[in-house]
Amino acid sequence: MPKFFAVAALVGATAVAGCTQGINPTDTDRALIGAGVGATAASVSGGNVIRGAAIGGAAGALCNDFQLCQ
């Protein structure tokens, strides 16, 4: 079950980071948004908040490199 929430946090962070297209965000902006989403998802699911923030931050920072949030 925790793996499901990690994947959900990754997908959610990528989706939310993609919502910033109108403001021309940097990798740092997307990473901060992703970290927030990941930490929140981990907290709600009872998981490790730091791990959730790390996964979400990485997903947010890298989503444009994989052309997921352009």
Secondary structure, DSSP 8 states (H G I E B T S, - for coil): -HHHHHHHHHHHHHHHHHTTGGG---HHHHHHHHHHHHHHHHHHHTS-HHHHHHHHHHHHHHTTTTTS--
